[in-house]
Amino acid sequence: MNKYGQMAILVVLGALLIFLIPQHQVQAPSTMITNFETCEEAGGTITISEQGRVCTPPSGECCFVDEEPVAEVKVSSPEFGGLVKSPLKVTGQARGTWFFEANLPVVLKDSNGKILAQQGFQAAADWMTTEFVPFEGVLTFATPETELGVLIINKDNPSGLTEFDSSFAVPVRFR
């Protein structure tokens, strides 16, 4: 095959590639979530769990976790990432400083941020201490629209000042 024949084949192949390859451009997300700062910027939720800080992106896809555990709350049930259904029995311990008037606010959300259940659990022992105080309660909720969710134990903060807010999260899966 001569030089012109080889050139003609290359031109035809090039033309085919131009027509066969889609001509749209893929746009990068406006905020790539790579750390806790970009998680907040993208509208994600950051909570505290047994495994450390947890980022749940707004997409609802599972989260990433900081490696520094925080020992303020210990949840026995449900397990981290466990499969749950209604009624959901929640048991654990929280430092007495997380309670106010023996109350501990608990919220269950789906991965879209929709509140499925919200209730104040009562301390099962003297809550006026810095030691761990047991708690338990039952949350009843309708079947969620998402497969993933999060159980959030909130520090009761009667002052309303954000510097005293804190929460502890346990990612869960729904049946």
MARGUTOR-51978 format. One record per residue (C-alpha): x, y negated, z negated; residue in three letters; residue number from 1. Coordinates in nm, 2 decimals. Layout:
<<X, Y, Z>, "ALA", NUM>;
...
This chain:
<<0.00, 0.00, 0.00>, "MET", 1>;
<<0.14, -0.34, 0.09>, "ASN", 2>;
<<0.17, -0.65, -0.11>, "LYS", 3>;
<<-0.16, -0.80, 0.01>, "TYR", 4>;
<<-0.35, -0.48, -0.07>, "GLY", 5>;
<<-0.22, -0.48, -0.43>, "GLN", 6>;
<<-0.31, -0.85, -0.46>, "MET", 7>;
<<-0.67, -0.78, -0.33>, "ALA", 8>;
<<-0.72, -0.50, -0.59>, "ILE", 9>;
<<-0.60, -0.73, -0.87>, "LEU", 10>;
<<-0.84, -1.01, -0.76>, "VAL", 11>;
<<-1.13, -0.77, -0.74>, "VAL", 12>;
<<-1.05, -0.62, -1.09>, "LEU", 13>;
<<-1.02, -0.98, -1.23>, "GLY", 14>;
<<-1.36, -1.08, -1.08>, "ALA", 15>;
<<-1.52, -0.76, -1.23>, "LEU", 16>;
<<-1.38, -0.84, -1.57>, "LEU", 17>;
<<-1.51, -1.19, -1.56>, "ILE", 18>;
<<-1.87, -1.07, -1.48>, "PHE", 19>;
<<-1.86, -0.77, -1.71>, "LEU", 20>;
<<-1.73, -0.94, -2.03>, "ILE", 21>;
<<-2.00, -1.15, -2.21>, "PRO", 22>;
<<-1.94, -1.52, -2.18>, "GLN", 23>;
<<-2.08, -1.62, -2.52>, "HIS", 24>;
<<-1.85, -1.73, -2.80>, "GLN", 25>;
<<-1.87, -1.59, -3.14>, "VAL", 26>;
<<-1.90, -1.86, -3.40>, "GLN", 27>;
<<-1.73, -1.81, -3.73>, "ALA", 28>;
<<-1.94, -1.85, -4.05>, "PRO", 29>;
<<-1.92, -2.21, -4.18>, "SER", 30>;
<<-1.78, -2.08, -4.51>, "THR", 31>;
<<-1.59, -1.75, -4.53>, "MET", 32>;
<<-1.62, -1.61, -4.88>, "ILE", 33>;
<<-1.27, -1.51, -5.00>, "THR", 34>;
<<-1.27, -1.61, -5.36>, "ASN", 35>;
<<-1.50, -1.74, -5.64>, "PHE", 36>;
<<-1.47, -2.11, -5.52>, "GLU", 37>;
<<-1.58, -2.03, -5.17>, "THR", 38>;
<<-1.85, -1.80, -5.31>, "CYS", 39>;
<<-2.01, -2.10, -5.49>, "GLU", 40>;
<<-1.96, -2.33, -5.18>, "GLU", 41>;
<<-2.15, -2.08, -4.97>, "ALA", 42>;
<<-2.44, -2.07, -5.22>, "GLY", 43>;
<<-2.35, -1.74, -5.39>, "GLY", 44>;
<<-2.41, -1.66, -5.75>, "THR", 45>;
<<-2.12, -1.60, -6.00>, "ILE", 46>;
<<-2.20, -1.41, -6.32>, "THR", 47>;
<<-2.00, -1.23, -6.58>, "ILE", 48>;
<<-2.01, -0.85, -6.61>, "SER", 49>;
<<-1.82, -0.57, -6.79>, "GLU", 50>;
<<-1.58, -0.57, -6.50>, "GLN", 51>;
<<-1.52, -0.94, -6.51>, "GLY", 52>;
<<-1.66, -1.22, -6.29>, "ARG", 53>;
<<-1.90, -1.11, -6.01>, "VAL", 54>;
<<-1.97, -1.30, -5.69>, "CYS", 55>;
<<-2.30, -1.21, -5.52>, "THR", 56>;
<<-2.30, -1.38, -5.18>, "PRO", 57>;
<<-2.63, -1.53, -5.05>, "PRO", 58>;
<<-2.64, -1.26, -4.79>, "SER", 59>;
<<-2.72, -1.01, -5.06>, "GLY", 60>;
<<-2.44, -0.78, -4.96>, "GLU", 61>;
<<-2.25, -0.65, -5.25>, "CYS", 62>;
<<-2.02, -0.85, -5.44>, "CYS", 63>;
<<-1.66, -0.88, -5.54>, "PHE", 64>;
<<-1.53, -0.87, -5.89>, "VAL", 65>;
<<-1.25, -1.04, -6.08>, "ASP", 66>;
<<-1.02, -0.80, -6.26>, "GLU", 67>;
<<-1.03, -0.96, -6.61>, "GLU", 68>;
<<-1.30, -0.81, -6.83>, "PRO", 69>;
<<-1.49, -1.03, -7.06>, "VAL", 70>;
<<-1.59, -0.88, -7.39>, "ALA", 71>;
<<-1.89, -1.09, -7.48>, "GLU", 72>;
<<-2.17, -0.84, -7.38>, "VAL", 73>;
<<-2.17, -0.47, -7.34>, "LYS", 74>;
<<-2.45, -0.31, -7.15>, "VAL", 75>;
<<-2.51, 0.07, -7.21>, "SER", 76>;
<<-2.80, 0.10, -6.97>, "SER", 77>;
<<-2.84, 0.05, -6.68>, "PRO", 78>;
<<-2.49, 0.15, -6.56>, "GLU", 79>;
<<-2.29, -0.09, -6.34>, "PHE", 80>;
<<-2.42, -0.03, -5.98>, "GLY", 81>;
<<-2.67, 0.22, -6.11>, "GLY", 82>;
<<-3.00, 0.32, -5.95>, "LEU", 83>;
<<-3.30, 0.17, -6.14>, "VAL", 84>;
<<-3.68, 0.17, -6.12>, "LYS", 85>;
<<-3.96, 0.02, -6.32>, "SER", 86>;
<<-4.00, 0.04, -6.61>, "PRO", 87>;
<<-3.63, -0.03, -6.68>, "LEU", 88>;
<<-3.50, 0.02, -7.03>, "LYS", 89>;
<<-3.21, -0.21, -7.10>, "VAL", 90>;
<<-2.98, -0.14, -7.40>, "THR", 91>;
<<-2.65, -0.29, -7.51>, "GLY", 92>;
<<-2.47, -0.53, -7.74>, "GLN", 93>;
<<-2.39, -0.90, -7.73>, "ALA", 94>;
<<-2.19, -1.12, -7.96>, "ARG", 95>;
<<-2.42, -1.29, -8.22>, "GLY", 96>;
<<-2.33, -1.62, -8.07>, "THR", 97>;
<<-2.53, -1.53, -7.75>, "TRP", 98>;
<<-2.85, -1.51, -7.95>, "PHE", 99>;
<<-3.07, -1.80, -8.08>, "PHE", 100>;
<<-3.34, -1.72, -8.33>, "GLU", 101>;
<<-3.26, -1.36, -8.26>, "ALA", 102>;
<<-3.36, -1.40, -7.89>, "ASN", 103>;
<<-3.15, -1.30, -7.59>, "LEU", 104>;
<<-3.28, -1.40, -7.24>, "PRO", 105>;
<<-3.28, -1.12, -6.98>, "VAL", 106>;
<<-3.35, -1.16, -6.61>, "VAL", 107>;
<<-3.37, -0.91, -6.32>, "LEU", 108>;
<<-3.33, -1.05, -5.97>, "LYS", 109>;
<<-3.33, -0.90, -5.63>, "ASP", 110>;
<<-3.04, -0.98, -5.39>, "SER", 111>;
<<-3.24, -1.27, -5.24>, "ASN", 112>;
<<-3.24, -1.43, -5.59>, "GLY", 113>;
<<-3.61, -1.36, -5.64>, "LYS", 114>;
<<-3.69, -1.31, -6.01>, "ILE", 115>;
<<-3.85, -0.96, -6.06>, "LEU", 116>;
<<-3.87, -0.97, -6.44>, "ALA", 117>;
<<-3.78, -1.21, -6.71>, "GLN", 118>;
<<-3.80, -1.15, -7.09>, "GLN", 119>;
<<-3.65, -1.24, -7.42>, "GLY", 120>;
<<-3.50, -0.94, -7.60>, "PHE", 121>;
<<-3.48, -0.94, -7.97>, "GLN", 122>;
<<-3.16, -0.86, -8.17>, "ALA", 123>;
<<-3.18, -0.52, -8.35>, "ALA", 124>;
<<-2.96, -0.64, -8.64>, "ALA", 125>;
<<-2.85, -0.96, -8.80>, "ASP", 126>;
<<-2.76, -1.20, -8.52>, "TRP", 127>;
<<-2.59, -1.47, -8.72>, "MET", 128>;
<<-2.24, -1.33, -8.67>, "THR", 129>;
<<-1.97, -1.34, -8.41>, "THR", 130>;
<<-1.96, -0.96, -8.40>, "GLU", 131>;
<<-2.16, -0.75, -8.15>, "PHE", 132>;
<<-2.53, -0.72, -8.22>, "VAL", 133>;
<<-2.74, -0.44, -8.06>, "PRO", 134>;
<<-3.04, -0.53, -7.83>, "PHE", 135>;
<<-3.28, -0.33, -7.62>, "GLU", 136>;
<<-3.60, -0.39, -7.42>, "GLY", 137>;
<<-3.80, -0.28, -7.13>, "VAL", 138>;
<<-3.85, -0.47, -6.80>, "LEU", 139>;
<<-4.15, -0.39, -6.58>, "THR", 140>;
<<-4.14, -0.51, -6.22>, "PHE", 141>;
<<-4.30, -0.46, -5.88>, "ALA", 142>;
<<-4.11, -0.27, -5.61>, "THR", 143>;
<<-3.84, -0.51, -5.48>, "PRO", 144>;
<<-3.80, -0.60, -5.11>, "GLU", 145>;
<<-3.43, -0.55, -5.13>, "THR", 146>;
<<-3.21, -0.25, -5.21>, "GLU", 147>;
<<-2.97, -0.44, -5.43>, "LEU", 148>;
<<-3.02, -0.66, -5.73>, "GLY", 149>;
<<-2.87, -0.79, -6.05>, "VAL", 150>;
<<-2.96, -0.77, -6.42>, "LEU", 151>;
<<-2.85, -1.09, -6.59>, "ILE", 152>;
<<-2.81, -1.13, -6.97>, "ILE", 153>;
<<-2.80, -1.50, -7.04>, "ASN", 154>;
<<-2.66, -1.67, -7.35>, "LYS", 155>;
<<-2.95, -1.83, -7.52>, "ASP", 156>;
<<-2.87, -2.20, -7.51>, "ASN", 157>;
<<-3.12, -2.42, -7.69>, "PRO", 158>;
<<-2.91, -2.73, -7.64>, "SER", 159>;
<<-2.95, -2.72, -7.26>, "GLY", 160>;
<<-2.59, -2.84, -7.22>, "LEU", 161>;
<<-2.43, -2.66, -6.93>, "THR", 162>;
<<-2.10, -2.63, -7.10>, "GLU", 163>;
<<-2.26, -2.38, -7.34>, "PHE", 164>;
<<-2.42, -2.17, -7.06>, "ASP", 165>;
<<-2.29, -1.82, -7.00>, "SER", 166>;
<<-2.42, -1.51, -6.84>, "SER", 167>;
<<-2.33, -1.14, -6.79>, "PHE", 168>;
<<-2.43, -0.95, -6.48>, "ALA", 169>;
<<-2.48, -0.58, -6.40>, "VAL", 170>;
<<-2.53, -0.52, -6.03>, "PRO", 171>;
<<-2.80, -0.25, -5.97>, "VAL", 172>;
<<-2.96, -0.06, -5.69>, "ARG", 173>;
<<-3.34, -0.01, -5.65>, "PHE", 174>;
<<-3.51, 0.31, -5.56>, "ARG", 175>;
